[in-house]
Amino acid sequence: MANERLRGAIVQSNLKLEQVAERLGVSPKTVERWIADPKRKPYRRFQYALASMLRHEVSYLWPDERTSEEVTTSSRSEVLTLYPHRSVVPQDAWTKLYADAVSHFDVLVYSGFWLTEDPRFHRLVREKSAAGVRVRFMLGDPTSSAVAVRGNDEGIGSAMAAKIRNALLNYGPLFRLSGVEFRLHSTTLYNSIYRADNELLANSHVYGVGAYMAPVLHLQRVPGGELFDTYAESVERVWETARHITSPTDYEGANT
């Protein structure tokens, strides 16, 4: 059975599916699936956004939806640790995170330069690649306006783009590994995200503060929680829009 309440609310709003999808930042097919299959519910934040857009309560559009209290309780269980600064995170936290990766090994950053200088991390990438794990690196496009803005926000200006170029050079040998892929993005990042299967570290980006001084959230995926999936979905959206590169200098205006 379709979600007729959602369908009817959209019709009453005089909005087309394409307009609803555009406002939410999803595809029209996604909205169609929410209507056609009540079991495929939107993430909680999309439910709130839809309810507000259509001027209905969440409980009206999805009568069997869990209460805010239930969602909050589940999400608390997702938080393993909160570090006040990345600089106080244990040095081996990232290698421990990725050591058991089987299905997801994702790095979403602007430069993440400090990680490129860790020989243990390079060794781990090689080991996971050899084991058939898909490894995805997403770095900022050093020629993009988003990188320029972040450099200014941190107070280091063009040094941000330089850090990305150097990070790519440090990763040079990894470009030749099977299953390891690099992409450049021009996204405005609010967090650097390091995901390994059902755990991730999210390093916040704070205006005027270098990432090493910003908080880091260590999350795990648990049934009923929504924090982990919020960050994981963000990684996928950046990946979909980022540009594939085949070498450390495969970007416009690269210095060779």
Salt bridges, closest charged atoms under 4 A:
GLU4 OE1 - ARG7 NE 3.00
ASP64 OD1 - LYS41 NZ 3.03
GLU65 OE1 - LYS41 NZ 3.57
GLU65 OE2 - ARG44 NH1 3.25
ASP92 OD2 - LYS96 NZ 3.37
ASP106 OD1 - ARG136 NE 2.78
ASP118 OD1 - ARG120 NE 3.18
ASP141 OD2 - ARG243 NH2 3.83
GLU154 OE2 - ARG150 NH2 3.01
GLU181 OE2 - ARG183 NE 3.07
GLU181 OE2 - HIS244 ND1 3.08
GLU199 OE1 - HIS218 NE2 2.69
GLU226 OE2 - ARG66 NH2 3.49
ASP229 OD1 - ARG221 NH2 2.45
GLU233 OE1 - ARG45 NH2 2.26
GLU236 OE2 - ARG136 NH2 2.62
